[in-house]
Amino acid sequence: MINAILYAPEYRPNMSSMIRSAEFYGMKKIYIYDKNNLLSPPNNKTSRADMNHLARVWTAGAINHIEIEIIKDPITFLKNYKGRKIATLVNEESTELNQFKFQENDLILFGSEKEGLEQDAIEIMDASVYIPAIGHTPCLNVAVTFGVIVHQALRALA
């Protein structure tokens, strides 16, 4: 089974959609580098309500069926990860998704919505993939990208 890390997601709805998709595709665990504290909001009534909404509605209950492992030091985690580390980039120098050969235990990294992956993380990747655009829009929403790439990876491993 492939693995995924959400690297510093910035928007709770996107993070929720990726958790939901991960569980939908049978992943048992998802790693999250929660730099923006989306999983640990301030302890106030509104934040608690947002987290309950995340669990109940945004993930359609998926959060109750998947382990979320929070990564505190992403570079150390990546350096110690036993499988290949695959970056998802908006970069045509990367391998086109349809041409990439996924392997069991690959870890696919999905960067933040605004900044993508940090350069320190990109430098220790074993490979990178991109989804080629057919239309004029240069890239997809990160949650949509997650679904497309995970589906393609699992299909390739089947």
C-alpha positions in Angstrom: 0.0 0.0 0.0 1.2 3.5 -0.8 1.4 6.1 1.9 0.8 9.9 1.8 1.8 12.9 3.8 0.0 16.2 3.7 2.8 18.7 4.0 1.6 21.8 5.8 -2.0 22.0 4.5 -3.5 25.5 4.9 -7.2 24.9 4.5 -9.2 22.6 6.7 -11.7 21.7 4.0 -8.9 20.5 1.6 -7.3 18.6 4.4 -10.6 17.0 5.3 -11.2 16.0 1.7 -7.8 14.4 1.5 -8.3 12.5 4.7 -11.7 11.3 3.3 -10.1 10.3 0.0 -7.3 8.4 1.7 -9.8 6.4 3.8 -12.0 5.9 0.7 -9.0 4.3 -1.1 -8.3 2.0 1.8 -5.4 3.7 3.4 -5.1 2.8 7.1 -2.9 5.8 8.0 -2.2 9.3 6.7 0.8 11.5 7.8 0.2 15.2 8.3 2.9 17.8 8.9 0.5 20.2 10.6 2.6 23.4 10.4 -0.6 25.5 10.3 -2.2 23.8 13.3 -5.4 22.8 11.5 -5.7 19.7 13.7 -4.9 21.6 16.9 -6.9 24.9 16.7 -7.2 27.3 19.7 -9.3 25.9 22.5 -12.4 27.9 22.0 -16.0 27.1 21.2 -15.8 28.0 17.5 -12.6 25.9 17.0 -14.2 22.9 18.8 -17.2 23.2 16.6 -15.0 23.4 13.5 -13.2 20.2 14.6 -16.5 18.4 15.3 -17.6 19.5 11.8 -14.4 18.2 10.4 -14.9 14.8 11.9 -18.6 14.5 11.2 -19.3 16.2 8.0 -16.2 17.2 6.0 -14.6 13.8 6.2 -18.0 12.0 6.0 -16.9 10.0 9.1 -13.6 8.9 7.5 -11.6 10.4 10.3 -13.1 7.7 12.5 -11.6 4.9 10.3 -8.1 6.2 9.5 -5.1 6.8 11.7 -3.7 10.3 11.5 0.0 10.5 12.5 1.1 14.0 13.1 4.7 14.7 12.0 6.6 17.3 14.0 9.9 17.2 12.2 9.2 16.5 8.5 12.8 16.5 7.2 13.9 13.9 9.8 10.8 11.8 9.1 11.4 11.9 5.3 15.1 11.0 5.7 14.2 8.0 7.8 11.3 6.8 5.7 12.1 3.4 4.3 10.3 3.6 1.0 10.7 6.0 -1.9 9.6 9.6 -1.4 7.6 11.0 -4.3 6.9 14.7 -4.6 3.8 16.1 -6.4 4.9 19.2 -8.2 3.5 21.7 -10.7 6.7 21.2 -12.8 7.0 19.7 -16.2 10.5 18.6 -15.4 8.9 16.0 -13.1 7.7 12.7 -14.5 4.2 12.8 -16.0 1.8 10.9 -13.8 0.8 8.4 -16.5 4.5 7.5 -17.1 5.5 7.1 -13.5 5.9 3.6 -12.0 4.7 3.5 -8.4 5.9 0.9 -6.0 4.6 -0.5 -2.7 5.5 1.6 0.2 6.0 4.8 -1.8 5.3 7.9 0.2 3.6 10.6 -1.8 4.0 14.2 -0.6 1.3 16.8 -1.2 2.4 20.3 -0.5 0.5 23.3 0.9 -2.1 25.1 -1.3 -0.1 28.3 -1.6 3.5 27.3 -1.2 3.7 23.7 -2.3 6.6 21.7 -0.8 9.5 23.4 0.9 12.8 23.3 -0.9 14.4 21.3 1.9 11.8 18.5 1.4 12.1 18.6 -2.4 15.9 18.1 -2.2 15.5 14.7 -0.5 12.8 13.3 -2.8 13.6 10.2 -4.8 11.2 11.3 -7.7 8.5 13.8 -8.5 5.3 13.6 -10.6 3.0 16.1 -12.2 -0.5 15.9 -13.7 -0.3 17.4 -17.2 -2.9 20.1 -17.9 -4.9 19.7 -21.1 -6.8 23.0 -20.7 -5.6 26.5 -19.8 -5.7 26.2 -16.0 -2.2 25.5 -14.8 -2.9 23.3 -11.8 -5.6 21.6 -9.7 -6.8 22.1 -6.2 -4.6 20.0 -3.8 -7.5 17.8 -2.7 -8.4 17.0 -6.3 -4.7 16.3 -7.1 -4.6 14.0 -4.1 -7.6 11.9 -5.5 -6.2 11.8 -9.0 -2.7 10.7 -7.9 -3.7 8.2 -5.3 -6.2 6.6 -7.7 -3.5 6.3 -10.4 -0.9 4.9 -7.9 -3.3 2.3 -6.6 -4.4 1.4 -10.1 -0.8 0.9 -11.2 -0.2 -1.3 -8.2 -3.2 -3.5 -8.8 
